[in-house]
Amino acid sequence: MKLKKRFLGTLVFAFVMTGAFCAAAEDDVRIDNGICIGDIDVSGMTYDEAYALVKQRIGEMRSAVITVQVGEDSIETTASELGLQWNNKSVVQDAIDLGNSGNPVKRYKERKDLDQETQVLSLEFSANANAVRDFIEEKCKQFEKEPQNATISADGSGGFDLQEGVTGQVINVDESVKAVQDYIANEWQGEDGTIALSVEIEEPEGNTEDLESIQDMLGTYTTYYGSTAGRNMNVERGAELINNHVVWPGETFSVCDQLVPFTAENGYELAPEYSMGQVVQGYGGGICQVSTTLYNALLLAELEIVERHNHTMTVSYVPYSMDAAIAEGSMDLKFCNNLDTPILISGYAYGGELTFTIWGKETRPADRTIYYYSNTLSETNAEGVALYAAPDQPVGYFNQVQSAMAGVSAECWKEVTYNGETTTELVNTSYYQATPASWEVGTLGASDALLSAIYANDLEAAQAAALGVTTQTESETQATDTVVTETPATDTPATDTPATDYIDPNAGANTDAGSSDGVVIWE
């Protein structure tokens, strides 16, 4: 019995002493030879020595330059800016344990393996998602761009200037964050590197190859303008806004969309225009001559007219049924490029001459000719006059602002001659209302008789009432012994009607007129 107790006590003592020895050994344990952490040889190092060296190396890695590609663009950053994180800090302890932990058999095998081959323990990293997202939003979004079509413009001497298109690109931020994180976790080796973001590419609608097909004149038309300075400037501004516009196959072009808004900020001036049959001053007066001139060029190019309206009253810068009125929000001139190749609209207005030319690829036979002509179906004369009160003018003021305009019903016909045969086709039918001559009548100090005459549109009665007025003071009404009349000035729309038998495709007149039922038409 005493022998058994003595044996147990010896065993306990041995166990305690062994534990004490092991504890002392762990304090001095060193990493076995043949072990690397990443590219750092930590053989023979203590835990603290190895940890300090690895941490120093990771600090260097944080400064590694990462080139981030955004499509064809790129920007440089650092691993640190991408939120580099060291994930397996236990790797130093893993190096200590290799060959120094576990049962004797395990330790023996691991050391024998180290004698044969160096053991490399990997460093594991990740990129902080928030840091990556911030970098993309703040530094990479600058490379996003809208696609821009290749452009072409007439150089004024019969040639063309071509500009390459720009490919559009948009960053997919969520996919890009994942791509950066995957690169840092699985591919990056701590050196300088390159990562491509996820970018959605949008090709431009056309390229220079498409535009190089634009070589031929498909249709051209000229009208002549010369009125108030404001109207002249509006015509020139309208031509400028449409000039050098490319219309791609299948695309529909809206003239109003190109010209609006009709404001001073958009370069328009005050000029005569018609509202409810009366001449008023408004921004954009005269712009219908722009749409009309373009309309005739489009007809000669034989492009598909989607929308076209005649004026309410006749205009005189083109024959009947050859006009195209526009009114913001209610009337437009639209056409579709029904060709297989793009076209270019060239617009020019200077010195009273307005010309639009349609350029493209000519596919029509050289011996095929087209003409457009107007056929008047009926014509009625306007009856009476229209009188409008001018409250800021004295009694005795009479100013004719619009000549009488006939009511007309007319057609536009297309005539095609090819291989010795001629065919005709109805293009449109237009109806223009008869409009009486319009007068402004001064009503400052007017009598009931004068106001009644204006209401009744009775010019003779208005003139008689004005002659019968006796004014008290010159400052109140301005005394008059005779009726003051003014003939239409050169800055108001003229009303001469055009010839309507046959139309030269390149002909035009130099006067203007127009009207509206409840809307403003910029004649």
C-alpha positions as CSV (number, residue, x, y, z in Angstrom):
1,M,0.0,0.0,0.0
2,K,2.8,2.4,0.8
3,L,4.5,1.4,-2.4
4,K,1.4,2.3,-4.4
5,K,1.1,5.7,-2.8
6,R,4.8,6.4,-3.4
7,F,4.3,5.6,-7.1
8,L,1.4,7.9,-7.5
9,G,3.2,10.8,-5.8
10,T,6.2,10.3,-8.1
11,L,3.8,10.4,-11.2
12,V,2.2,13.6,-10.0
13,F,5.6,15.2,-9.4
14,A,6.7,14.2,-12.9
15,F,3.6,15.6,-14.5
16,V,4.0,18.9,-12.7
17,M,7.6,19.2,-13.6
18,T,6.9,18.3,-17.3
19,G,4.3,21.1,-17.4
20,A,6.7,23.6,-15.9
21,F,9.3,22.6,-18.5
22,C,6.8,23.0,-21.4
23,A,5.8,26.4,-20.2
24,A,9.4,27.5,-20.0
25,A,9.9,26.1,-23.5
26,E,7.0,28.0,-25.1
27,D,8.5,31.3,-23.9
28,D,11.6,30.5,-25.8
29,V,10.1,28.6,-28.8
30,R,11.3,29.6,-32.2
31,I,9.9,29.0,-35.6
32,D,11.4,26.0,-37.3
33,N,13.6,26.4,-40.3
34,G,12.1,26.3,-43.7
35,I,8.9,28.4,-42.9
36,C,7.9,31.6,-44.7
37,I,4.9,33.9,-44.2
38,G,4.1,35.2,-47.6
39,D,7.5,36.3,-49.0
40,I,9.1,36.7,-45.5
41,D,11.4,33.9,-44.3
42,V,10.7,33.7,-40.6
43,S,12.9,30.7,-39.8
44,G,14.3,30.7,-36.3
45,M,12.3,33.8,-35.2
46,T,10.3,34.1,-32.0
47,Y,6.6,35.1,-32.2
48,D,7.3,38.7,-31.5
49,E,10.1,38.9,-34.0
50,A,8.1,37.3,-36.8
51,Y,4.9,39.4,-36.0
52,A,6.9,42.6,-36.1
53,L,8.5,41.7,-39.4
54,V,5.2,40.7,-41.0
55,K,3.4,43.8,-39.8
56,Q,6.2,45.9,-41.3
57,R,5.8,44.1,-44.6
58,I,2.0,44.7,-44.6
59,G,2.6,48.4,-44.0
60,E,4.7,48.4,-47.2
61,M,1.9,46.6,-49.0
62,R,-0.5,49.3,-48.1
63,S,1.5,51.7,-50.3
64,A,1.3,49.4,-53.3
65,V,-0.1,51.2,-56.4
66,I,-3.3,49.8,-57.8
67,T,-4.2,50.9,-61.3
68,V,-8.0,51.0,-61.7
69,Q,-9.2,50.8,-65.3
70,V,-12.6,52.4,-66.2
71,G,-13.1,51.4,-69.8
72,E,-10.3,53.0,-71.8
73,D,-9.5,55.4,-68.9
74,S,-7.5,54.6,-65.7
75,I,-6.7,56.1,-62.4
76,E,-4.1,55.1,-59.7
77,T,-4.8,54.5,-56.1
78,T,-3.2,52.5,-53.2
79,A,-4.2,49.4,-51.4
80,S,-4.6,51.5,-48.3
81,E,-7.2,53.8,-50.0
82,L,-9.1,50.7,-51.0
83,G,-9.4,49.8,-47.3
84,L,-6.8,47.0,-47.1
85,Q,-7.4,44.7,-44.2
86,W,-5.1,41.9,-42.9
87,N,-7.5,39.0,-42.1
88,N,-5.3,36.1,-40.7
89,K,-3.3,37.7,-38.0
90,S,-3.0,34.2,-36.4
91,V,-0.6,33.2,-39.2
92,V,2.4,33.9,-37.0
93,Q,1.1,31.6,-34.3
94,D,0.5,29.0,-37.1
95,A,4.2,29.3,-38.0
96,I,5.2,28.8,-34.3
97,D,2.9,25.7,-34.1
98,L,4.2,24.1,-37.2
99,G,6.5,21.3,-35.9
100,N,6.1,22.4,-32.3
101,S,2.5,21.4,-31.4
102,G,0.5,18.3,-31.3
103,N,1.6,14.7,-30.5
104,P,5.2,13.5,-31.0
105,V,4.3,11.8,-34.2
106,K,2.7,14.9,-35.8
107,R,5.6,17.1,-34.8
108,Y,8.1,14.6,-36.2
109,K,6.3,14.4,-39.5
110,E,6.0,18.2,-39.9
111,R,9.7,18.6,-39.2
112,K,10.7,15.9,-41.7
113,D,8.5,17.7,-44.3
114,L,10.3,21.0,-43.5
115,D,13.6,19.3,-44.1
116,Q,12.4,18.4,-47.6
117,E,10.5,21.6,-48.7
118,T,9.9,25.1,-47.5
119,Q,6.5,25.7,-46.1
120,V,4.8,29.0,-47.2
121,L,2.0,30.3,-45.1
122,S,-0.2,32.8,-47.0
123,L,-1.2,36.2,-45.9
124,E,-4.9,36.8,-46.3
125,F,-6.4,40.2,-47.2
126,S,-9.7,41.9,-48.0
127,A,-10.8,45.3,-49.1
128,N,-13.3,47.2,-47.1
129,A,-16.6,47.5,-49.2
130,N,-17.3,51.1,-48.0
131,A,-13.8,52.3,-48.8
132,V,-14.0,50.8,-52.2
133,R,-17.4,52.3,-52.9
134,D,-16.3,55.7,-51.8
135,F,-13.3,55.6,-54.0
136,I,-15.4,54.6,-57.0
137,E,-18.0,57.3,-56.4
138,E,-15.5,60.1,-55.7
139,K,-12.6,59.2,-58.1
140,C,-13.9,57.1,-60.9
141,K,-17.3,58.6,-61.7
142,Q,-15.5,61.3,-63.6
143,F,-14.9,58.8,-66.4
144,E,-18.5,58.1,-67.0
145,K,-19.7,59.7,-70.3
146,E,-22.7,59.8,-72.5
147,P,-22.4,58.4,-76.0
148,Q,-21.8,61.0,-78.7
149,N,-22.6,60.3,-82.3
150,A,-20.1,61.0,-84.9
151,T,-20.8,64.4,-86.4
152,I,-20.6,65.9,-89.9
153,S,-20.9,69.5,-91.0
154,A,-20.8,71.3,-94.3
155,D,-17.6,73.4,-94.6
156,G,-19.2,75.9,-96.9
157,S,-17.1,75.0,-99.9
158,G,-18.8,71.8,-101.0
159,G,-16.9,69.6,-98.6
160,F,-17.6,68.1,-95.1
161,D,-15.9,68.0,-91.8
162,L,-16.1,64.7,-89.9
163,Q,-15.7,64.1,-86.2
164,E,-15.4,60.7,-84.5
165,G,-18.1,59.6,-82.2
166,V,-17.6,59.0,-78.4
167,T,-18.4,55.7,-76.8
168,G,-20.5,56.0,-73.7
169,Q,-19.7,54.2,-70.4
170,V,-21.4,53.9,-67.1
171,I,-19.9,52.2,-64.0
172,N,-21.8,49.4,-62.4
173,V,-20.8,50.3,-58.8
174,D,-22.1,47.2,-57.0
175,E,-20.3,44.8,-59.5
176,S,-17.2,47.0,-59.4
177,V,-17.0,46.8,-55.6
178,K,-17.2,43.0,-55.8
179,A,-14.5,42.9,-58.5
180,V,-12.1,44.9,-56.4
181,Q,-12.8,42.8,-53.3
182,D,-12.3,39.6,-55.3
183,Y,-9.0,40.9,-56.7
184,I,-7.6,41.9,-53.3
185,A,-8.7,38.6,-51.7
186,N,-7.6,36.2,-54.4
187,E,-5.2,37.7,-56.9
188,W,-3.2,40.5,-55.3
189,Q,0.3,39.5,-54.2
190,G,1.1,42.7,-52.3
191,E,2.8,44.3,-55.3
192,D,1.6,47.0,-57.7
193,G,-1.3,45.7,-59.8
194,T,-4.2,46.5,-62.1
195,I,-8.0,45.9,-61.6
196,A,-10.8,46.7,-64.1
197,L,-14.1,48.0,-62.9
198,S,-17.4,46.7,-64.3
199,V,-18.4,49.2,-67.0
200,E,-21.5,49.1,-69.2
201,I,-20.5,50.3,-72.7
202,E,-23.0,52.2,-75.0
203,E,-21.8,52.6,-78.5
204,P,-22.7,55.8,-80.4
205,E,-25.6,55.6,-82.9
206,G,-23.4,56.2,-85.9
207,N,-19.7,56.4,-86.8
208,T,-17.6,58.2,-89.4
209,E,-18.0,55.3,-91.8
210,D,-21.8,55.9,-91.8
211,L,-21.4,59.6,-92.3
212,E,-18.9,59.3,-95.1
213,S,-21.8,58.2,-97.3
214,I,-23.1,61.8,-97.2
215,Q,-21.7,63.2,-100.4
216,D,-24.7,64.2,-102.6
217,M,-27.2,67.0,-102.7
218,L,-30.7,65.4,-102.4
219,G,-32.7,68.6,-102.4
220,T,-32.3,72.3,-102.0
221,Y,-34.7,75.2,-101.8
222,T,-34.3,79.0,-101.4
223,T,-36.7,81.7,-100.2
224,Y,-36.1,85.4,-99.7
225,Y,-36.7,87.5,-96.7
226,G,-36.5,91.2,-95.9
227,S,-38.7,92.8,-93.2
228,T,-38.1,94.2,-89.8
229,A,-34.7,93.7,-88.2
230,G,-36.3,91.5,-85.6
231,R,-38.0,89.2,-88.1
232,N,-34.8,89.0,-90.2
233,M,-32.8,88.0,-87.1
234,N,-35.5,85.3,-86.2
235,V,-35.1,83.8,-89.7
236,E,-31.4,83.7,-89.3
237,R,-31.5,82.3,-85.8
238,G,-33.9,79.5,-87.0
239,A,-31.6,78.5,-89.8
240,E,-28.7,78.4,-87.3
241,L,-30.5,76.1,-84.9
242,I,-31.3,73.6,-87.6
243,N,-28.0,73.8,-89.6
244,N,-25.7,70.8,-89.6
245,H,-28.2,68.4,-88.0
246,V,-27.8,64.8,-88.8
247,V,-30.9,62.6,-89.1
248,W,-30.2,58.8,-88.9
249,P,-32.1,56.2,-90.8
250,G,-35.5,55.7,-89.2
251,E,-35.2,58.8,-87.1
252,T,-38.0,61.4,-87.0
253,F,-37.0,65.0,-86.9
254,S,-39.2,67.7,-85.3
255,V,-38.7,71.3,-86.4
256,C,-40.4,72.7,-83.3
257,D,-38.1,70.7,-81.0
258,Q,-35.1,72.3,-82.7
259,L,-36.4,75.8,-82.6
260,V,-38.1,76.2,-79.2
261,P,-38.3,78.0,-76.9
262,F,-39.3,81.2,-78.7
263,T,-37.7,83.5,-76.1
264,A,-35.1,86.3,-76.0
265,E,-32.8,83.9,-74.1
266,N,-32.8,81.6,-77.1
267,G,-31.8,84.3,-79.4
268,Y,-35.1,85.5,-80.8
269,E,-36.3,89.1,-81.3
270,L,-39.7,90.7,-81.3
271,A,-41.4,90.7,-84.7
272,P,-44.9,90.8,-86.2
273,E,-46.9,87.6,-85.8
274,Y,-50.5,86.7,-86.0
275,S,-52.9,85.7,-83.2
276,M,-56.7,85.4,-83.8
277,G,-56.3,87.2,-87.2
278,Q,-54.5,90.2,-85.6
279,V,-50.9,91.4,-86.0
280,V,-49.1,91.4,-82.7
281,Q,-45.5,91.6,-81.6
282,G,-44.0,88.4,-80.3
283,Y,-40.7,86.6,-80.0
284,G,-40.0,84.3,-83.0
285,G,-42.1,86.2,-85.6
286,G,-41.2,85.0,-89.1
287,I,-39.9,81.6,-88.0
288,C,-42.5,79.8,-90.2
289,Q,-40.5,80.9,-93.2
290,V,-37.7,78.7,-91.9
291,S,-40.0,75.6,-91.6
292,T,-41.5,76.4,-95.0
293,T,-38.2,76.6,-96.8
294,L,-37.0,73.4,-95.1
295,Y,-40.3,71.7,-96.1
296,N,-39.7,72.4,-99.8
297,A,-36.1,71.0,-99.6
298,L,-37.5,67.9,-97.9
299,L,-40.0,67.4,-100.7
300,L,-37.3,67.6,-103.3
301,A,-35.2,65.1,-101.4
302,E,-38.4,62.9,-101.3
303,L,-38.2,62.2,-97.6
304,E,-41.2,61.1,-95.7
305,I,-43.3,64.0,-94.3
306,V,-44.9,62.9,-91.0
307,E,-46.7,66.1,-90.1
308,R,-47.3,69.3,-92.0
309,H,-49.8,72.2,-91.6
310,N,-50.7,75.0,-93.9
311,H,-51.2,78.6,-92.5
312,T,-54.6,79.8,-91.7
313,M,-54.1,82.6,-94.1
314,T,-52.0,82.6,-97.3
315,V,-48.3,83.4,-97.2
316,S,-46.5,84.9,-100.1
317,Y,-42.9,83.7,-99.9
318,V,-44.0,80.4,-101.5
319,P,-46.8,79.3,-103.7
320,Y,-50.1,78.0,-102.2
321,S,-49.9,74.6,-100.5
322,M,-46.1,74.8,-100.4
323,D,-46.0,76.4,-96.9
324,A,-45.5,74.7,-93.5
325,A,-46.8,76.5,-90.4
326,I,-45.5,75.8,-86.9
327,A,-47.0,76.8,-83.6
328,E,-45.5,75.7,-80.3
329,G,-47.6,73.0,-78.7
330,S,-50.1,72.6,-81.6
331,M,-48.5,72.5,-85.0
332,D,-45.2,71.1,-86.2
333,L,-43.2,70.1,-89.2
334,K,-41.9,66.5,-88.8
335,F,-40.3,64.2,-91.3
336,C,-38.7,60.8,-91.1
337,N,-35.5,59.7,-92.7
338,N,-36.8,56.8,-94.7
339,L,-33.5,56.2,-96.4
340,D,-30.9,53.5,-95.5
341,T,-28.2,56.1,-94.9
342,P,-28.0,59.3,-92.7
343,I,-28.7,62.7,-94.1
344,L,-27.4,66.2,-93.2
345,I,-29.5,69.3,-93.1
346,S,-27.6,72.4,-94.1
347,G,-29.2,75.8,-93.4
348,Y,-28.0,79.2,-94.4
349,A,-29.6,82.6,-94.0
350,Y,-27.8,85.8,-94.8
351,G,-28.5,89.0,-96.6
352,G,-32.1,88.2,-97.3
353,E,-31.5,84.8,-98.8
354,L,-32.6,81.6,-96.9
355,T,-31.5,78.2,-98.2
356,F,-31.9,74.7,-96.9
357,T,-30.1,71.8,-98.5
358,I,-30.5,68.1,-97.8
359,W,-27.3,66.1,-98.2
360,G,-27.0,62.3,-98.3
361,K,-26.3,59.3,-100.6
362,E,-28.1,59.6,-103.9
363,T,-29.6,56.4,-105.1
364,R,-32.2,57.8,-107.5
365,P,-31.5,57.4,-111.2
366,A,-29.8,60.3,-112.8
367,D,-32.4,60.7,-115.6
368,R,-35.3,60.9,-113.1
369,T,-36.6,64.4,-112.5
370,I,-39.2,65.7,-110.1
371,Y,-41.2,69.0,-109.9
372,Y,-43.8,70.3,-107.5
373,Y,-46.6,72.6,-108.6
374,S,-49.6,74.3,-107.0
375,N,-53.1,74.1,-108.3
376,T,-55.7,76.6,-107.1
377,L,-59.1,75.1,-106.7
378,S,-61.0,78.2,-105.6
379,E,-60.5,81.7,-104.4
380,T,-62.8,84.1,-102.6
381,N,-62.3,87.8,-101.7
382,A,-62.5,89.0,-98.2
383,E,-65.4,91.2,-97.3
384,G,-65.4,94.3,-95.0
385,V,-62.6,95.3,-92.6
386,A,-61.5,94.3,-89.1
387,L,-61.1,97.2,-86.7
388,Y,-59.0,96.9,-83.5
389,A,-59.0,99.4,-80.7
390,A,-55.6,101.0,-79.9
391,P,-56.2,102.5,-76.4
392,D,-52.7,104.0,-76.2
393,Q,-53.3,106.1,-79.4
394,P,-55.4,109.3,-79.7
395,V,-58.7,109.6,-81.5
396,G,-58.0,110.2,-85.2
397,Y,-55.3,107.5,-85.3
398,F,-56.0,105.0,-88.1
399,N,-53.2,102.5,-89.1
400,Q,-53.7,99.7,-91.6
401,V,-51.8,96.7,-90.2
402,Q,-52.9,94.1,-92.7
403,S,-54.2,94.1,-96.2
404,A,-57.1,92.0,-97.2
405,M,-56.3,88.4,-98.0
406,A,-58.3,86.1,-100.2
407,G,-59.6,82.8,-99.1
408,V,-58.0,80.0,-101.1
409,S,-58.4,76.3,-101.6
410,A,-55.3,74.8,-103.3
411,E,-53.4,71.5,-103.9
412,C,-49.7,70.7,-104.2
413,W,-48.8,68.1,-106.8
414,K,-45.7,66.1,-107.5
415,E,-44.7,65.4,-111.0
416,V,-42.1,62.7,-111.8
417,T,-40.5,62.0,-115.2
418,Y,-38.5,58.9,-115.8
419,N,-37.8,56.7,-118.8
420,G,-39.9,59.1,-120.9
421,E,-43.0,58.7,-118.8
422,T,-44.5,61.3,-116.5
423,T,-46.7,60.6,-113.5
424,T,-48.3,62.9,-111.0
425,E,-49.2,62.5,-107.3
426,L,-51.2,64.7,-104.9
427,V,-49.0,65.8,-102.0
428,N,-51.5,67.9,-99.9
429,T,-54.6,70.0,-100.0
430,S,-54.6,73.3,-98.2
431,Y,-57.4,75.7,-97.1
432,Y,-56.7,79.4,-96.3
433,Q,-59.4,81.6,-94.8
434,A,-60.4,84.9,-96.3
435,T,-59.2,87.7,-94.0
436,P,-60.4,91.4,-94.3
437,A,-58.0,94.3,-94.1
438,S,-57.1,95.1,-90.5
439,W,-56.9,98.6,-89.0
440,E,-55.8,99.9,-85.6
441,V,-58.0,102.7,-84.4
442,G,-57.0,105.1,-81.7
443,T,-59.5,105.3,-78.8
444,L,-57.8,107.6,-76.3
445,G,-60.8,109.9,-75.5
446,A,-63.1,108.1,-77.9
447,S,-66.8,108.8,-78.1
448,D,-69.5,106.1,-77.8
449,A,-70.1,106.5,-81.5
450,L,-66.5,105.7,-82.3
451,L,-66.4,102.7,-80.0
452,S,-69.7,101.5,-81.5
453,A,-68.2,101.8,-85.0
454,I,-65.1,99.8,-84.0
455,Y,-67.3,97.1,-82.5
456,A,-69.3,96.9,-85.8
457,N,-66.1,96.9,-87.9
458,D,-67.5,99.9,-89.8
459,L,-64.4,101.9,-91.1
460,E,-66.4,104.8,-92.6
461,A,-68.5,105.3,-89.4
462,A,-65.3,105.2,-87.3
463,Q,-63.6,107.8,-89.5
464,A,-66.8,110.0,-89.3
465,A,-67.0,109.6,-85.5
466,A,-63.3,110.5,-85.2
467,L,-63.8,113.7,-87.2
468,G,-66.6,114.8,-85.0
469,V,-64.6,114.6,-81.7
470,T,-63.9,117.9,-80.0
471,T,-61.0,117.7,-77.6
472,Q,-60.7,119.8,-74.4
473,T,-56.9,119.9,-74.0
474,E,-54.1,118.8,-76.2
475,S,-52.6,116.7,-73.3
476,E,-55.7,114.7,-72.9
477,T,-56.7,113.6,-76.4
478,Q,-54.8,115.6,-79.1
479,A,-57.1,117.7,-81.2
480,T,-57.6,116.6,-84.8
481,D,-59.3,118.4,-87.7
482,T,-58.7,115.5,-90.1
483,V,-58.5,111.7,-89.7
484,V,-54.9,110.5,-89.2
485,T,-54.2,107.5,-91.4
486,E,-51.1,105.4,-91.8
487,T,-50.5,102.9,-94.6
488,P,-48.8,99.6,-93.8
489,A,-45.2,100.1,-92.9
490,T,-42.4,98.0,-94.3
491,D,-41.9,96.3,-90.9
492,T,-45.4,94.7,-91.0
493,P,-46.2,91.5,-92.9
494,A,-47.1,92.1,-96.5
495,T,-50.0,90.3,-98.2
496,D,-49.3,90.1,-101.9
497,T,-50.5,86.7,-103.1
498,P,-48.2,84.5,-105.2
499,A,-48.6,83.1,-108.6
500,T,-50.0,79.6,-108.5
501,D,-49.8,78.0,-112.0
502,Y,-46.4,76.2,-111.9
503,I,-43.6,76.1,-109.3
504,D,-39.9,76.2,-109.9
505,P,-38.5,74.0,-107.1
506,N,-35.9,76.7,-106.3
507,A,-38.2,79.7,-106.5
508,G,-39.5,81.9,-103.7
509,A,-41.0,85.3,-102.9
510,N,-39.8,87.9,-100.4
511,T,-43.0,88.8,-98.6
512,D,-44.7,87.2,-95.6
513,A,-48.0,86.7,-93.9
514,G,-49.9,84.3,-91.7
515,S,-52.6,83.8,-89.1
516,S,-54.0,81.7,-86.3
517,D,-57.2,80.5,-84.8
518,G,-56.6,80.7,-81.1
519,V,-52.8,80.0,-81.4
520,V,-49.8,82.1,-82.4
521,I,-48.3,81.2,-85.8
522,W,-44.9,82.7,-86.5
523,E,-45.7,83.2,-90.2
